[in-house]
Amino acid sequence: MLEAESLVKSFGKLIAVDHFSMNIERGEVKALIGPNGAGKTTFVNLVTGALTPDEGRIRLDSRCIVRLPSYKRARLGIARTYQIPKPYPNLTVLENVMVSSIYAAGLEGEDAMSAAVEALKYVGIYNMADKLASELNAEQQKLLDFARALAARPKYLLIDEIGAGLSVDELEGLASKIRAVAKQGVGVLYIGHIMKMVKSVADWVIVMNEGRKVTEGTYDDIANNEEVIKIYLGEKGAVE
Ligand SMILES: Nc1ncnc2c1ncn2[C@@H]1O[C@H](COP(=O)(O)OP(=O)(O)OP(=O)(O)O)[C@@H](O)[C@H]1O
């Protein structure tokens, strides 16, 4: 289990994450939703090690990892995707994914290559393997980022808003891929605003606002929760 306990992170006077706790078990998909500025990405950064919390604990399979640097957490099985992916623009798509299969999954040679090929085929952009990453459009870069995260062979995968700009059909395709990843034993946290996506991927939904947990429950519980509806009032694209 990946457990975050009472995490706090401030930027000056702003408390971005305020005693926030949650856990993910392998094989399940949870969604973390909340309006812009709620603290979702900051939470992901705390879990992956990009940021250090001011307070709180993070445990991976009972081991405290809060002081470990990002690369060690990656090697222990925590992977993420980015809201705005930053691939190596001058490497090919395949090479970008191999960086992950080599350095995060610890694979070598042919094994690293076949893990990368498998991940690209899985997300559906293997036909672009030899293109430079800089040649991909924004949606394709998100899929590359997803492939990169999968090639790390994660136990836990944090997906930061992957669906923006995709059509309804593409969203459904992506949702079923995310669910299939979880079925293989990966614990997934999907972070995002697209409620159709949340509804189709998540077993459980956690709502965050101003750094704190507002409520959690099934999609239906959340969609009918008055406080959640109030928080989202005026938010484009949320709770529909
Ligand atoms: N490095 C930083 N320095 C200062 N303030 C920051 C920093 N990172 C985030 N913040 C602030 O912390 C708060 C939480 O931001 P965060 O990006 O975690 O929210 P979010 O829920 O991911 O929002 P969104 O849905 O828009 O991505 C915001 O007020 C943001 O401006």
PDBQT file of the ligand as one rigid body, heavy atoms in Angstrom, charges set to zero:
ROOT
HETATM    1  N1  LIG A 301       6.158  26.105  -6.392  1.00  0.00    +0.000 N 
HETATM    2  C1  LIG A 301       5.151  26.833  -5.944  1.00  0.00    +0.000 A 
HETATM    3  N2  LIG A 301       5.372  28.032  -5.364  1.00  0.00    +0.000 NA
HETATM    4  C2  LIG A 301       4.355  28.770  -4.881  1.00  0.00    +0.000 A 
HETATM    5  N3  LIG A 301       3.055  28.402  -4.915  1.00  0.00    +0.000 NA
HETATM    6  C3  LIG A 301       2.781  27.217  -5.478  1.00  0.00    +0.000 A 
HETATM    7  C4  LIG A 301       3.802  26.377  -6.024  1.00  0.00    +0.000 A 
HETATM    8  N4  LIG A 301       3.201  25.249  -6.514  1.00  0.00    +0.000 NA
HETATM    9  C5  LIG A 301       1.888  25.392  -6.287  1.00  0.00    +0.000 A 
HETATM   10  N5  LIG A 301       1.629  26.568  -5.683  1.00  0.00    +0.000 N 
HETATM   11  C6  LIG A 301       0.307  27.042  -5.238  1.00  0.00    +0.000 C 
HETATM   12  O1  LIG A 301      -0.241  26.028  -4.434  1.00  0.00    +0.000 OA
HETATM   13  C7  LIG A 301      -1.648  25.914  -4.651  1.00  0.00    +0.000 C 
HETATM   14  C8  LIG A 301      -1.961  24.496  -5.083  1.00  0.00    +0.000 C 
HETATM   15  O2  LIG A 301      -1.467  24.310  -6.410  1.00  0.00    +0.000 OA
HETATM   16  P1  LIG A 301      -1.584  22.925  -7.171  1.00  0.00    +0.000 P 
HETATM   17  O3  LIG A 301      -0.900  23.111  -8.491  1.00  0.00    +0.000 OA
HETATM   18  O4  LIG A 301      -1.100  21.849  -6.297  1.00  0.00    +0.000 OA
HETATM   19  O5  LIG A 301      -3.153  22.813  -7.376  1.00  0.00    +0.000 OA
HETATM   20  P2  LIG A 301      -3.969  21.821  -8.298  1.00  0.00    +0.000 P 
HETATM   21  O6  LIG A 301      -5.083  21.297  -7.490  1.00  0.00    +0.000 OA
HETATM   22  O7  LIG A 301      -3.043  20.826  -8.915  1.00  0.00    +0.000 OA
HETATM   23  O8  LIG A 301      -4.521  22.808  -9.415  1.00  0.00    +0.000 OA
HETATM   24  P3  LIG A 301      -4.808  22.548 -10.978  1.00  0.00    +0.000 P 
HETATM   25  O9  LIG A 301      -6.037  21.705 -11.063  1.00  0.00    +0.000 OA
HETATM   26  O10 LIG A 301      -5.017  23.917 -11.514  1.00  0.00    +0.000 OA
HETATM   27  O11 LIG A 301      -3.580  21.890 -11.538  1.00  0.00    +0.000 OA
HETATM   28  C9  LIG A 301      -2.001  26.968  -5.695  1.00  0.00    +0.000 C 
HETATM   29  O12 LIG A 301      -2.467  28.107  -5.026  1.00  0.00    +0.000 OA
HETATM   30  C10 LIG A 301      -0.686  27.247  -6.383  1.00  0.00    +0.000 C 
HETATM   31  O13 LIG A 301      -0.625  28.559  -6.896  1.00  0.00    +0.000 OA
ENDROOT
TORSDOF 0
